[in-house]
Amino acid sequence: MGAVDRALAWDGCFNVRDLGGLETAAGTPTRRGVIVRADNVRRLTPAGWDSALAHGIRRVVDLRFEDEGSGEGATPDSIEVVGISLFGRHDPEIARAFDERVRNGTDIAVEFAVGYIHTLENGSERVAAAVAAVADAPASDGIVVHCAAGKDRTGIVTSLLLGVAGVADDLVAADYAASGPGVEALLRDWIDAAEDDDELALRKRLVQAPEATMVAVLAWLRDSAGGASAYLRHAGLTDGQLEQLQARLVGA
């Protein structure tokens, strides 16, 4: 099942996909309706929330910085929100340095991959906490994992979830790359508001989701950490939690 087939039309969001329907090494597809990846669900309209609730969503795992959602409205009463800042504390200097690397780098896929791998190497406790928030949810709860655009932080976490399920690297990378059009649509006004050509070029680069980025990240996971499950086990997840993820994504 392709990314288009798994796309969900939730009013107010632009980059929403069900993680179900991807073939695993066991030959069975991941289950639909259990985990969704998305851009910021706090932008959902009442109709959008109705769609999310009808899809079974009962837990939201928010990967944004602690103050990134200040001033946003409340979620429906039946929704539990678990906030875990995947990138830790917001540091404007780090953000500016990353922008400069993206602005000047010859290969944007490499620049993104270096940043993601840095998070996996240096923020494993936060990464594990985000994945545990999925593993430990009640079995009947549908879960949405999101950040601001649903590409970077969400891409890191969902790549691990799909890796635990046994989805092949090429399918995980393709799922990551499928975020590109949605992120561009989400940030179109921001892109168009660039004050000069240099800033416009940067913004156009920042919204990309090159498949090669996730290929490189997954290669690092395999070669340096032994794969998604081994990485998460080393980061603190128990065998029981990994089994819960497997059961949630693929079934008993």
Summary of the structure (lengths in Angstrom):
residues: 252
radius of gyration: 17.2
end to end distance: 21.2
largest distance: 54.4
contacts: 827
relative contact order: 0.17
helix: 54%
strand: 10%
